[in-house]
Amino acid sequence: MSENTEPTKESIQESLPETESQEVVSEEEVITASHENTEQQTAQMVSENEPAEESSSVEEQLEDLENIEFPEASFDMLLMQHHTQAMLALGLIPDPATGKVIKNKSAAKFHIDMLSIIQERTEGNLNEGEAEALNGVLHNLRMMFVNNP
């Protein structure tokens, strides 16, 4: 299995966009950015009630990322993570890091397939609410996938 490593300040700096003219993004870059996007989304959730500083430097932003308090791990968070990444990959929401819409059907299919595997492997072991949430998320993502050229 893969080793779980914390992102470093350098790896986060390297992932920041250098120009706004970059239009073509490879599948590998999208998948690599998935983990970073999740951290940024979590940072946004944590800081929603705090006033935003207009002239925050990159170093201050990186320091903030290093001090993020993540929510408690749960089944709902797992569903939300794959759901959000699939919607990003379908181009239905812009990338929070760049503000750009990036379409990657392969990445969207990956996240939908991961949720399908979770559904298969947890059959009979979920409570009613968890099963309904998983079924609903999968149904919605599959409909968005087939209706999104």
N, CA, C and O atoms as a GROMACS GRO file, in nm:
protein
  596
    1MET      N    1   0.085  -0.117   0.000
    1MET     CA    2   0.000   0.000   0.000
    1MET      C    3   0.089   0.124   0.000
    1MET      O    4   0.208   0.114   0.030
    2SER      N    5   0.032   0.240  -0.033
    2SER     CA    6   0.112   0.362  -0.043
    2SER      C    7   0.134   0.421   0.095
    2SER      O    8   0.054   0.404   0.187
    3GLU      N    9   0.245   0.492   0.107
    3GLU     CA   10   0.283   0.555   0.231
    3GLU      C   11   0.208   0.686   0.245
    3GLU      O   12   0.202   0.763   0.149
    4ASN      N   13   0.150   0.715   0.361
    4ASN     CA   14   0.076   0.837   0.384
    4ASN      C   15   0.172   0.943   0.434
    4ASN      O   16   0.220   0.934   0.547
    5THR      N   17   0.201   1.043   0.353
    5THR     CA   18   0.294   1.147   0.392
    5THR      C   19   0.224   1.280   0.398
    5THR      O   20   0.130   1.306   0.322
    6GLU      N   21   0.270   1.365   0.489
    6GLU     CA   22   0.218   1.500   0.503
    6GLU      C   23   0.277   1.587   0.393
    6GLU      O   24   0.395   1.572   0.361
    7PRO      N   25   0.199   1.679   0.336
    7PRO     CA   26   0.256   1.769   0.237
    7PRO      C   27   0.353   1.865   0.305
    7PRO      O   28   0.328   1.911   0.416
    8THR      N   29   0.462   1.895   0.238
    8THR     CA   30   0.560   1.988   0.293
    8THR      C   31   0.535   2.126   0.239
    8THR      O   32   0.463   2.144   0.141
    9LYS      N   33   0.596   2.225   0.303
    9LYS     CA   34   0.584   2.362   0.258
    9LYS      C   35   0.631   2.374   0.113
    9LYS      O   36   0.571   2.446   0.034
   10GLU      N   37   0.739   2.303   0.080
   10GLU     CA   38   0.794   2.309  -0.055
   10GLU      C   39   0.698   2.247  -0.156
   10GLU      O   40   0.681   2.301  -0.266
   11SER      N   41   0.636   2.134  -0.121
   11SER     CA   42   0.545   2.070  -0.216
   11SER      C   43   0.422   2.155  -0.240
   11SER      O   44   0.367   2.157  -0.350
   12ILE      N   45   0.377   2.226  -0.137
   12ILE     CA   46   0.262   2.314  -0.155
   12ILE      C   47   0.301   2.432  -0.243
   12ILE      O   48   0.225   2.472  -0.332
   13GLN      N   49   0.421   2.489  -0.218
   13GLN     CA   50   0.467   2.601  -0.300
   13GLN      C   51   0.478   2.560  -0.446
   13GLN      O   52   0.440   2.636  -0.535
   14GLU      N   53   0.529   2.439  -0.472
   14GLU     CA   54   0.544   2.391  -0.609
   14GLU      C   55   0.410   2.373  -0.677
   14GLU      O   56   0.401   2.385  -0.799
   15SER      N   57   0.304   2.345  -0.599
   15SER     CA   58   0.174   2.322  -0.659
   15SER      C   59   0.099   2.451  -0.690
   15SER      O   60  -0.001   2.449  -0.763
   16LEU      N   61   0.146   2.564  -0.636
   16LEU     CA   62   0.078   2.690  -0.664
   16LEU      C   63   0.099   2.730  -0.809
   16LEU      O   64   0.209   2.714  -0.862
   17PRO      N   65  -0.004   2.783  -0.873
   17PRO     CA   66   0.012   2.821  -1.014
   17PRO      C   67   0.106   2.939  -1.029
   17PRO      O   68   0.101   3.034  -0.951
   18GLU      N   69   0.193   2.932  -1.132
   18GLU     CA   70   0.287   3.041  -1.156
   18GLU      C   71   0.227   3.144  -1.248
   18GLU      O   72   0.254   3.264  -1.233
   19THR      N   73   0.146   3.102  -1.344
   19THR     CA   74   0.082   3.196  -1.436
   19THR      C   75  -0.062   3.156  -1.452
   19THR      O   76  -0.103   3.044  -1.420
   20GLU      N   77  -0.139   3.250  -1.502
   20GLU     CA   78  -0.279   3.220  -1.527
   20GLU      C   79  -0.301   3.170  -1.668
   20GLU      O   80  -0.414   3.140  -1.706
   21SER      N   81  -0.194   3.161  -1.747
   21SER     CA   82  -0.211   3.121  -1.886
   21SER      C   83  -0.205   2.970  -1.905
   21SER      O   84  -0.223   2.922  -2.017
   22GLN      N   85  -0.180   2.896  -1.798
   22GLN     CA   86  -0.173   2.750  -1.810
   22GLN      C   87  -0.313   2.696  -1.832
   22GLN      O   88  -0.399   2.709  -1.744
   23GLU      N   89  -0.338   2.636  -1.948
   23GLU     CA   90  -0.471   2.590  -1.982
   23GLU      C   91  -0.482   2.439  -1.985
   23GLU      O   92  -0.587   2.384  -1.951
   24VAL      N   93  -0.376   2.370  -2.025
   24VAL     CA   94  -0.379   2.226  -2.039
   24VAL      C   95  -0.326   2.164  -1.911
   24VAL      O   96  -0.216   2.196  -1.866
   25VAL      N   97  -0.405   2.075  -1.852
   25VAL     CA   98  -0.367   2.010  -1.728
   25VAL      C   99  -0.378   1.860  -1.752
   25VAL      O  100  -0.480   1.811  -1.799
   26SER      N  101  -0.271   1.787  -1.719
   26SER     CA  102  -0.272   1.643  -1.741
   26SER      C  103  -0.353   1.573  -1.633
   26SER      O  104  -0.378   1.629  -1.526
   27GLU      N  105  -0.394   1.450  -1.662
   27GLU     CA  106  -0.467   1.370  -1.564
   27GLU      C  107  -0.386   1.353  -1.437
   27GLU      O  108  -0.439   1.362  -1.327
   28GLU      N  109  -0.256   1.328  -1.453
   28GLU     CA  110  -0.170   1.308  -1.337
   28GLU      C  111  -0.168   1.432  -1.248
   28GLU      O  112  -0.169   1.420  -1.126
   29GLU      N  113  -0.165   1.552  -1.308
   29GLU     CA  114  -0.166   1.674  -1.231
   29GLU      C  115  -0.297   1.691  -1.156
   29GLU      O  116  -0.298   1.738  -1.042
   30VAL      N  117  -0.408   1.652  -1.218
   30VAL     CA  118  -0.538   1.664  -1.153
   30VAL      C  119  -0.545   1.569  -1.034
   30VAL      O  120  -0.590   1.608  -0.926
   31ILE      N  121  -0.501   1.444  -1.054
   31ILE     CA  122  -0.505   1.346  -0.945
   31ILE      C  123  -0.412   1.388  -0.833
   31ILE      O  124  -0.446   1.375  -0.715
   32THR      N  125  -0.292   1.439  -0.867
   32THR     CA  126  -0.198   1.486  -0.766
   32THR      C  127  -0.257   1.603  -0.689
   32THR      O  128  -0.239   1.615  -0.568
   33ALA      N  129  -0.327   1.689  -0.760
   33ALA     CA  130  -0.385   1.807  -0.696
   33ALA      C  131  -0.506   1.773  -0.610
   33ALA      O  132  -0.547   1.855  -0.527
   34SER      N  133  -0.565   1.654  -0.627
   34SER     CA  134  -0.684   1.615  -0.551
   34SER      C  135  -0.661   1.628  -0.402
   34SER      O  136  -0.742   1.687  -0.330
   35HIS      N  137  -0.550   1.571  -0.356
   35HIS     CA  138  -0.520   1.574  -0.214
   35HIS      C  139  -0.503   1.717  -0.166
   35HIS      O  140  -0.555   1.755  -0.061
   36GLU      N  141  -0.432   1.798  -0.244
   36GLU     CA  142  -0.410   1.937  -0.206
   36GLU      C  143  -0.540   2.015  -0.208
   36GLU      O  144  -0.562   2.099  -0.121
   37ASN      N  145  -0.629   1.988  -0.305
   37ASN     CA  146  -0.757   2.056  -0.311
   37ASN      C  147  -0.841   2.024  -0.189
   37ASN      O  148  -0.910   2.112  -0.136
   38THR      N  149  -0.838   1.900  -0.144
   38THR     CA  150  -0.914   1.862  -0.026
   38THR      C  151  -0.866   1.940   0.095
   38THR      O  152  -0.948   1.986   0.175
   39GLU      N  153  -0.734   1.955   0.109
   39GLU     CA  154  -0.680   2.033   0.220
   39GLU      C  155  -0.724   2.178   0.210
   39GLU      O  156  -0.755   2.241   0.311
   40GLN      N  157  -0.725   2.232   0.089
   40GLN     CA  158  -0.766   2.371   0.071
   40GLN      C  159  -0.914   2.388   0.101
   40GLN      O  160  -0.954   2.488   0.160
   41GLN      N  161  -0.996   2.290   0.063
   41GLN     CA  162  -1.139   2.297   0.093
   41GLN      C  163  -1.161   2.290   0.244
   41GLN      O  164  -1.247   2.360   0.297
   42THR      N  165  -1.083   2.208   0.312
   42THR     CA  166  -1.094   2.198   0.457
   42THR      C  167  -1.052   2.329   0.521
   42THR      O  168  -1.116   2.376   0.615
   43ALA      N  169  -0.945   2.389   0.469
   43ALA     CA  170  -0.899   2.518   0.521
   43ALA      C  171  -1.007   2.623   0.503
   43ALA      O  172  -1.028   2.707   0.591
   44GLN      N  173  -1.076   2.619   0.391
   44GLN     CA  174  -1.183   2.714   0.364
   44GLN      C  175  -1.297   2.693   0.464
   44GLN      O  176  -1.353   2.791   0.514
   45MET      N  177  -1.333   2.567   0.493
   45MET     CA  178  -1.440   2.539   0.588
   45MET      C  179  -1.402   2.591   0.726
   45MET      O  180  -1.486   2.646   0.797
   46VAL      N  181  -1.275   2.573   0.766
   46VAL     CA  182  -1.229   2.614   0.897
   46VAL      C  183  -1.230   2.765   0.910
   46VAL      O  184  -1.264   2.818   1.016
   47SER      N  185  -1.194   2.835   0.802
   47SER     CA  186  -1.178   2.980   0.810
   47SER      C  187  -1.299   3.058   0.760
   47SER      O  188  -1.290   3.179   0.743
   48GLU      N  189  -1.412   2.993   0.737
   48GLU     CA  190  -1.530   3.063   0.685
   48GLU      C  191  -1.579   3.172   0.779
   48GLU      O  192  -1.629   3.274   0.734
   49ASN      N  193  -1.565   3.152   0.908
   49ASN     CA  194  -1.614   3.249   1.004
   49ASN      C  195  -1.512   3.356   1.038
   49ASN      O  196  -1.541   3.447   1.115
   50GLU      N  197  -1.392   3.345   0.984
   50GLU     CA  198  -1.289   3.444   1.009
   50GLU      C  199  -1.287   3.544   0.893
   50GLU      O  200  -1.304   3.504   0.778
   51PRO      N  201  -1.264   3.675   0.922
   51PRO     CA  202  -1.256   3.772   0.813
   51PRO      C  203  -1.133   3.745   0.727
   51PRO      O  204  -1.025   3.716   0.778
   52ALA      N  205  -1.150   3.755   0.596
   52ALA     CA  206  -1.040   3.730   0.503
   52ALA      C  207  -0.950   3.853   0.494
   52ALA      O  208  -0.999   3.966   0.487
   53GLU      N  209  -0.820   3.830   0.493
   53GLU     CA  210  -0.725   3.938   0.474
   53GLU      C  211  -0.700   3.954   0.326
   53GLU      O  212  -0.676   3.856   0.256
   54GLU      N  213  -0.705   4.079   0.278
   54GLU     CA  214  -0.690   4.102   0.135
   54GLU      C  215  -0.548   4.083   0.087
   54GLU      O  216  -0.527   4.035  -0.024
   55SER      N  217  -0.450   4.119   0.168
   55SER     CA  218  -0.312   4.114   0.121
   55SER      C  219  -0.232   4.009   0.196
   55SER      O  220  -0.125   4.037   0.250
   56SER      N  221  -0.284   3.888   0.200
   56SER     CA  222  -0.216   3.778   0.266
   56SER      C  223  -0.105   3.725   0.176
   56SER      O  224  -0.128   3.692   0.060
   57SER      N  225   0.015   3.716   0.230
   57SER     CA  226   0.127   3.667   0.150
   57SER      C  227   0.121   3.516   0.136
   57SER      O  228   0.052   3.447   0.211
   58VAL      N  229   0.193   3.466   0.038
   58VAL     CA  230   0.199   3.322   0.014
   58VAL      C  231   0.254   3.252   0.137
   58VAL      O  232   0.206   3.145   0.175
   59GLU      N  233   0.354   3.311   0.201
   59GLU     CA  234   0.412   3.250   0.321
   59GLU      C  235   0.310   3.239   0.433
   59GLU      O  236   0.305   3.138   0.503
   60GLU      N  237   0.227   3.343   0.450
   60GLU     CA  238   0.123   3.338   0.552
   60GLU      C  239   0.019   3.230   0.519
   60GLU      O  240  -0.029   3.159   0.607
   61GLN      N  241  -0.014   3.220   0.390
   61GLN     CA  242  -0.110   3.118   0.348
   61GLN      C  243  -0.055   2.978   0.372
   61GLN      O  244  -0.128   2.889   0.417
   62LEU      N  245   0.074   2.959   0.344
   62LEU     CA  246   0.136   2.829   0.367
   62LEU      C  247   0.139   2.796   0.516
   62LEU      O  248   0.116   2.682   0.555
   63GLU      N  249   0.168   2.896   0.597
   63GLU     CA  250   0.170   2.875   0.742
   63GLU      C  251   0.030   2.836   0.790
   63GLU      O  252   0.015   2.749   0.875
   64ASP      N  253  -0.072   2.903   0.736
   64ASP     CA  254  -0.210   2.869   0.772
   64ASP      C  255  -0.242   2.725   0.734
   64ASP      O  256  -0.307   2.654   0.811
   65LEU      N  257  -0.195   2.681   0.616
   65LEU     CA  258  -0.219   2.543   0.573
   65LEU      C  259  -0.152   2.442   0.665
   65LEU      O  260  -0.204   2.333   0.687
   66GLU      N  261  -0.037   2.480   0.719
   66GLU     CA  262   0.035   2.388   0.809
   66GLU      C  263  -0.036   2.372   0.943
   66GLU      O  264  -0.014   2.274   1.013
   67ASN      N  265  -0.121   2.468   0.977
   67ASN     CA  266  -0.187   2.466   1.108
   67ASN      C  267  -0.336   2.432   1.099
   67ASN      O  268  -0.412   2.463   1.191
   68ILE      N  269  -0.377   2.371   0.990
   68ILE     CA  270  -0.518   2.337   0.971
   68ILE      C  271  -0.560   2.228   1.069
   68ILE      O  272  -0.490   2.128   1.088
   69GLU      N  273  -0.674   2.249   1.130
   69GLU     CA  274  -0.736   2.146   1.212
   69GLU      C  275  -0.838   2.074   1.124
   69GLU      O  276  -0.936   2.135   1.081
   70PHE      N  277  -0.816   1.948   1.099
   70PHE     CA  278  -0.907   1.872   1.014
   70PHE      C  279  -1.026   1.824   1.096
   70PHE      O  280  -1.013   1.798   1.216
   71PRO      N  281  -1.143   1.814   1.031
   71PRO     CA  282  -1.259   1.760   1.103
   71PRO      C  283  -1.237   1.613   1.132
   71PRO      O  284  -1.148   1.549   1.077
   72GLU      N  285  -1.320   1.560   1.220
   72GLU     CA  286  -1.310   1.419   1.255
   72GLU      C  287  -1.341   1.333   1.132
   72GLU      O  288  -1.433   1.361   1.056
   73ALA      N  289  -1.261   1.229   1.114
   73ALA     CA  290  -1.283   1.137   1.002
   73ALA      C  291  -1.417   1.067   1.021
   73ALA      O  292  -1.451   1.021   1.130
   74SER      N  293  -1.493   1.060   0.912
   74SER     CA  294  -1.623   0.994   0.919
   74SER      C  295  -1.660   0.942   0.781
   74SER      O  296  -1.597   0.976   0.681
   75PHE      N  297  -1.761   0.859   0.777
   75PHE     CA  298  -1.810   0.806   0.651
   75PHE      C  299  -1.862   0.919   0.563
   75PHE      O  300  -1.840   0.920   0.442
   76ASP      N  301  -1.932   1.014   0.624
   76ASP     CA  302  -1.984   1.128   0.548
   76ASP      C  303  -1.871   1.210   0.486
   76ASP      O  304  -1.884   1.255   0.372
   77MET      N  305  -1.761   1.229   0.558
   77MET     CA  306  -1.647   1.303   0.503
   77MET      C  307  -1.585   1.227   0.386
   77MET      O  308  -1.541   1.288   0.289
   78LEU      N  309  -1.581   1.095   0.395
   78LEU     CA  310  -1.528   1.014   0.286
   78LEU      C  311  -1.614   1.031   0.160
   78LEU      O  312  -1.561   1.049   0.051
   79LEU      N  313  -1.746   1.026   0.178
   79LEU     CA  314  -1.836   1.047   0.065
   79LEU      C  315  -1.818   1.187   0.007
   79LEU      O  316  -1.810   1.204  -0.114
   80MET      N  317  -1.812   1.286   0.095
   80MET     CA  318  -1.800   1.424   0.051
   80MET      C  319  -1.670   1.447  -0.027
   80MET      O  320  -1.669   1.520  -0.126
   81GLN      N  321  -1.563   1.385   0.018
   81GLN     CA  322  -1.434   1.401  -0.049
   81GLN      C  323  -1.441   1.350  -0.193
   81GLN      O  324  -1.401   1.420  -0.286
   82HIS      N  325  -1.492   1.229  -0.212
   82HIS     CA  326  -1.502   1.174  -0.348
   82HIS      C  327  -1.606   1.249  -0.432
   82HIS      O  328  -1.585   1.270  -0.551
   83HIS      N  329  -1.716   1.289  -0.370
   83HIS     CA  330  -1.818   1.365  -0.441
   83HIS      C  331  -1.761   1.497  -0.493
   83HIS      O  332  -1.780   1.532  -0.609
   84THR      N  333  -1.691   1.570  -0.408
   84THR     CA  334  -1.633   1.699  -0.446
   84THR      C  335  -1.530   1.682  -0.557
   84THR      O  336  -1.529   1.759  -0.653
   85GLN      N  337  -1.444   1.582  -0.543
   85GLN     CA  338  -1.341   1.560  -0.645
   85GLN      C  339  -1.403   1.521  -0.779
   85GLN      O  340  -1.354   1.563  -0.884
   86ALA      N  341  -1.510   1.442  -0.776
   86ALA     CA  342  -1.578   1.405  -0.901
   86ALA      C  343  -1.642   1.527  -0.966
   86ALA      O  344  -1.635   1.543  -1.088
   87MET      N  345  -1.703   1.614  -0.886
   87MET     CA  346  -1.764   1.734  -0.941
   87MET      C  347  -1.659   1.829  -0.998
   87MET      O  348  -1.681   1.893  -1.101
   88LEU      N  349  -1.544   1.838  -0.932
   88LEU     CA  350  -1.433   1.917  -0.986
   88LEU      C  351  -1.390   1.861  -1.121
   88LEU      O  352  -1.372   1.936  -1.217
   89ALA      N  353  -1.375   1.730  -1.128
   89ALA     CA  354  -1.328   1.665  -1.250
   89ALA      C  355  -1.430   1.674  -1.363
   89ALA      O  356  -1.393   1.672  -1.480
   90LEU      N  357  -1.557   1.682  -1.329
   90LEU     CA  358  -1.660   1.699  -1.431
   90LEU      C  359  -1.671   1.844  -1.478
   90LEU      O  360  -1.745   1.874  -1.572
   91GLY      N  361  -1.598   1.932  -1.412
   91GLY     CA  362  -1.601   2.073  -1.450
   91GLY      C  363  -1.725   2.144  -1.401
   91GLY      O  364  -1.760   2.250  -1.453
   92LEU      N  365  -1.792   2.089  -1.300
   92LEU     CA  366  -1.914   2.148  -1.248
   92LEU      C  367  -1.886   2.255  -1.144
   92LEU      O  368  -1.971   2.342  -1.120
   93ILE      N  369  -1.770   2.250  -1.083
   93ILE     CA  370  -1.727   2.355  -0.991
   93ILE      C  371  -1.582   2.389  -1.024
   93ILE      O  372  -1.506   2.302  -1.066
   94PRO      N  373  -1.543   2.514  -1.005
   94PRO     CA  374  -1.406   2.553  -1.037
   94PRO      C  375  -1.308   2.502  -0.932
   94PRO      O  376  -1.343   2.480  -0.817
   95ASP      N  377  -1.185   2.482  -0.975
   95ASP     CA  378  -1.078   2.442  -0.885
   95ASP      C  379  -1.056   2.556  -0.786
   95ASP      O  380  -1.029   2.668  -0.828
   96PRO      N  381  -1.067   2.530  -0.656
   96PRO     CA  382  -1.051   2.637  -0.558
   96PRO      C  383  -0.911   2.698  -0.556
   96PRO      O  384  -0.894   2.812  -0.514
   97ALA      N  385  -0.812   2.625  -0.601
   97ALA     CA  386  -0.674   2.676  -0.601
   97ALA      C  387  -0.652   2.775  -0.716
   97ALA      O  388  -0.578   2.872  -0.700
   98THR      N  389  -0.714   2.749  -0.831
   98THR     CA  390  -0.687   2.832  -0.948
   98THR      C  391  -0.809   2.912  -0.993
   98THR      O  392  -0.794   3.010  -1.066
   99GLY      N  393  -0.927   2.871  -0.950
   99GLY     CA  394  -1.048   2.936  -0.996
   99GLY      C  395  -1.089   2.892  -1.135
   99GLY      O  396  -1.189   2.941  -1.189
  100LYS      N  397  -1.013   2.800  -1.195
  100LYS     CA  398  -1.041   2.754  -1.331
  100LYS      C  399  -1.123   2.625  -1.327
  100LYS      O  400  -1.114   2.545  -1.234
  101VAL      N  401  -1.201   2.606  -1.432
  101VAL     CA  402  -1.277   2.482  -1.449
  101VAL      C  403  -1.189   2.386  -1.527
  101VAL      O  404  -1.142   2.417  -1.636
  102ILE      N  405  -1.167   2.269  -1.470
  102ILE     CA  406  -1.083   2.167  -1.533
  102ILE      C  407  -1.169   2.043  -1.553
  102ILE      O  408  -1.218   1.985  -1.456
  103LYS      N  409  -1.188   2.001  -1.677
  103LYS     CA  410  -1.266   1.880  -1.705
  103LYS      C  411  -1.172   1.763  -1.727
  103LYS      O  412  -1.078   1.771  -1.806
  104ASN      N  413  -1.199   1.655  -1.656
  104ASN     CA  414  -1.121   1.534  -1.672
  104ASN      C  415  -1.213   1.416  -1.642
  104ASN      O  416  -1.227   1.374  -1.527
  105LYS      N  417  -1.277   1.364  -1.747
  105LYS     CA  418  -1.375   1.256  -1.729
  105LYS      C  419  -1.312   1.132  -1.666
  105LYS      O  420  -1.378   1.059  -1.591
  106SER      N  421  -1.185   1.107  -1.695
  106SER     CA  422  -1.117   0.991  -1.638
  106SER      C  423  -1.107   1.004  -1.486
  106SER      O  424  -1.131   0.908  -1.413
  107ALA      N  425  -1.072   1.123  -1.438
  107ALA     CA  426  -1.064   1.145  -1.293
  107ALA      C  427  -1.203   1.136  -1.230
  107ALA      O  428  -1.217   1.081  -1.121
  108ALA      N  429  -1.304   1.190  -1.298
  108ALA     CA  430  -1.441   1.180  -1.247
  108ALA      C  431  -1.484   1.034  -1.236
  108ALA      O  432  -1.541   0.993  -1.135
  109LYS      N  433  -1.455   0.956  -1.340
  109LYS     CA  434  -1.488   0.813  -1.338
  109LYS      C  435  -1.416   0.742  -1.224
  109LYS      O  436  -1.474   0.656  -1.158
  110PHE      N  437  -1.291   0.779  -1.199
  110PHE     CA  438  -1.215   0.719  -1.090
  110PHE      C  439  -1.287   0.739  -0.957
  110PHE      O  440  -1.304   0.644  -0.881
  111HIS      N  441  -1.330   0.862  -0.928
  111HIS     CA  442  -1.394   0.890  -0.799
  111HIS      C  443  -1.531   0.822  -0.790
  111HIS      O  444  -1.571   0.777  -0.683
  112ILE      N  445  -1.604   0.816  -0.901
  112ILE     CA  446  -1.732   0.744  -0.901
  112ILE      C  447  -1.709   0.595  -0.879
  112ILE      O  448  -1.781   0.531  -0.804
  113ASP      N  449  -1.608   0.540  -0.945
  113ASP     CA  450  -1.574   0.398  -0.927
  113ASP      C  451  -1.530   0.369  -0.784
  113ASP      O  452  -1.563   0.264  -0.729
  114MET      N  453  -1.457   0.461  -0.722
  114MET     CA  454  -1.416   0.442  -0.582
  114MET      C  455  -1.538   0.435  -0.492
  114MET      O  456  -1.545   0.351  -0.402
  115LEU      N  457  -1.635   0.522  -0.516
  115LEU     CA  458  -1.758   0.517  -0.437
  115LEU      C  459  -1.835   0.387  -0.462
  115LEU      O  460  -1.897   0.332  -0.371
  116SER      N  461  -1.831   0.337  -0.585
  116SER     CA  462  -1.896   0.208  -0.617
  116SER      C  463  -1.830   0.094  -0.541
  116SER      O  464  -1.898   0.004  -0.492
  117ILE      N  465  -1.698   0.097  -0.532
  117ILE     CA  466  -1.626  -0.005  -0.457
  117ILE      C  467  -1.663   0.002  -0.310
  117ILE      O  468  -1.684  -0.100  -0.245
  118ILE      N  469  -1.671   0.124  -0.257
  118ILE     CA  470  -1.711   0.141  -0.117
  118ILE      C  471  -1.851   0.083  -0.097
  118ILE      O  472  -1.877   0.016   0.003
  119GLN      N  473  -1.941   0.108  -0.193
  119GLN     CA  474  -2.077   0.056  -0.184
  119GLN      C  475  -2.077  -0.098  -0.183
  119GLN      O  476  -2.145  -0.159  -0.101
  120GLU      N  477  -2.002  -0.158  -0.274
  120GLU     CA  478  -1.995  -0.304  -0.282
  120GLU      C  479  -1.936  -0.365  -0.155
  120GLU      O  480  -1.988  -0.463  -0.103
  121ARG      N  481  -1.827  -0.306  -0.106
  121ARG     CA  482  -1.755  -0.365   0.008
  121ARG      C  483  -1.824  -0.342   0.142
  121ARG      O  484  -1.795  -0.413   0.238
  122THR      N  485  -1.914  -0.245   0.148
  122THR     CA  486  -1.980  -0.216   0.275
  122THR      C  487  -2.125  -0.265   0.278
  122THR      O  488  -2.197  -0.239   0.374
  123GLU      N  489  -2.167  -0.334   0.172
  123GLU     CA  490  -2.306  -0.380   0.165
  123GLU      C  491  -2.342  -0.462   0.290
  123GLU      O  492  -2.273  -0.557   0.326
  124GLY      N  493  -2.452  -0.421   0.353
  124GLY     CA  494  -2.498  -0.489   0.474
  124GLY      C  495  -2.432  -0.440   0.601
  124GLY      O  496  -2.470  -0.482   0.710
  125ASN      N  497  -2.334  -0.352   0.590
  125ASN     CA  498  -2.263  -0.303   0.709
  125ASN      C  499  -2.288  -0.155   0.737
  125ASN      O  500  -2.232  -0.101   0.833
  126LEU      N  501  -2.369  -0.090   0.656
  126LEU     CA  502  -2.398   0.052   0.676
  126LEU      C  503  -2.533   0.067   0.744
  126LEU      O  504  -2.623  -0.015   0.726
  127ASN      N  505  -2.547   0.175   0.823
  127ASN     CA  506  -2.680   0.202   0.877
  127ASN      C  507  -2.765   0.262   0.765
  127ASN      O  508  -2.713   0.294   0.658
  128GLU      N  509  -2.893   0.279   0.789
  128GLU     CA  510  -2.985   0.323   0.684
  128GLU      C  511  -2.946   0.460   0.628
  128GLU      O  512  -2.951   0.480   0.507
  129GLY      N  513  -2.907   0.552   0.713
  129GLY     CA  514  -2.868   0.686   0.668
  129GLY      C  515  -2.744   0.684   0.582
  129GLY      O  516  -2.738   0.753   0.480
  130GLU      N  517  -2.645   0.605   0.621
  130GLU     CA  518  -2.521   0.595   0.542
  130GLU      C  519  -2.548   0.532   0.406
  130GLU      O  520  -2.496   0.579   0.305
  131ALA      N  521  -2.630   0.426   0.404
  131ALA     CA  522  -2.662   0.360   0.278
  131ALA      C  523  -2.738   0.454   0.184
  131ALA      O  524  -2.710   0.458   0.065
  132GLU      N  525  -2.834   0.529   0.239
  132GLU     CA  526  -2.910   0.624   0.157
  132GLU      C  527  -2.819   0.734   0.103
  132GLU      O  528  -2.831   0.773  -0.013
  133ALA      N  529  -2.729   0.785   0.187
  133ALA     CA  530  -2.637   0.890   0.144
  133ALA      C  531  -2.547   0.839   0.031
  133ALA      O  532  -2.529   0.908  -0.070
  134LEU      N  533  -2.491   0.721   0.048
  134LEU     CA  534  -2.403   0.664  -0.054
  134LEU      C  535  -2.480   0.640  -0.184
  134LEU      O  536  -2.431   0.674  -0.292
  135ASN      N  537  -2.598   0.581  -0.175
  135ASN     CA  538  -2.679   0.557  -0.295
  135ASN      C  539  -2.714   0.687  -0.365
  135ASN      O  540  -2.709   0.696  -0.488
  136GLY      N  541  -2.751   0.788  -0.288
  136GLY     CA  542  -2.787   0.918  -0.345
  136GLY      C  543  -2.670   0.986  -0.414
  136GLY      O  544  -2.683   1.038  -0.525
  137VAL      N  545  -2.554   0.986  -0.348
  137VAL     CA  546  -2.434   1.047  -0.407
  137VAL      C  547  -2.396   0.976  -0.536
  137VAL      O  548  -2.368   1.040  -0.637
  138LEU      N  549  -2.396   0.843  -0.532
  138LEU     CA  550  -2.361   0.766  -0.652
  138LEU      C  551  -2.459   0.791  -0.766
  138LEU      O  552  -2.418   0.810  -0.880
  139HIS      N  553  -2.587   0.791  -0.736
  139HIS     CA  554  -2.688   0.815  -0.840
  139HIS      C  555  -2.667   0.953  -0.903
  139HIS      O  556  -2.665   0.966  -1.025
  140ASN      N  557  -2.653   1.056  -0.818
  140ASN     CA  558  -2.635   1.192  -0.870
  140ASN      C  559  -2.509   1.205  -0.954
  140ASN      O  560  -2.512   1.266  -1.060
  141LEU      N  561  -2.398   1.149  -0.906
  141LEU     CA  562  -2.273   1.159  -0.982
  141LEU      C  563  -2.282   1.085  -1.115
  141LEU      O  564  -2.232   1.133  -1.216
  142ARG      N  565  -2.346   0.969  -1.114
  142ARG     CA  566  -2.361   0.894  -1.240
  142ARG      C  567  -2.446   0.971  -1.340
  142ARG      O  568  -2.415   0.973  -1.460
  143MET      N  569  -2.553   1.035  -1.293
  143MET     CA  570  -2.637   1.115  -1.382
  143MET      C  571  -2.558   1.235  -1.436
  143MET      O  572  -2.567   1.266  -1.555
  144MET      N  573  -2.482   1.301  -1.350
  144MET     CA  574  -2.401   1.414  -1.395
  144MET      C  575  -2.296   1.368  -1.496
  144MET      O  576  -2.266   1.439  -1.592
  145PHE      N  577  -2.240   1.250  -1.474
  145PHE     CA  578  -2.136   1.198  -1.563
  145PHE      C  579  -2.191   1.173  -1.703
  145PHE      O  580  -2.130   1.214  -1.802
  146VAL      N  581  -2.307   1.108  -1.712
  146VAL     CA  582  -2.361   1.076  -1.845
  146VAL      C  583  -2.422   1.199  -1.914
  146VAL      O  584  -2.430   1.202  -2.036
  147ASN      N  585  -2.463   1.298  -1.837
  147ASN     CA  586  -2.522   1.419  -1.896
  147ASN      C  587  -2.420   1.530  -1.919
  147ASN      O  588  -2.456   1.640  -1.962
  148ASN      N  589  -2.294   1.502  -1.892
  148ASN     CA  590  -2.189   1.604  -1.905
  148ASN      C  591  -2.095   1.566  -2.018
  148ASN      O  592  -2.014   1.474  -2.003
  149PRO      N  593  -2.104   1.635  -2.132
  149PRO     CA  594  -2.020   1.596  -2.248
  149PRO      C  595  -1.871   1.615  -2.225
  149PRO      O  596  -1.791   1.586  -2.313
   0.00000   0.00000   0.00000
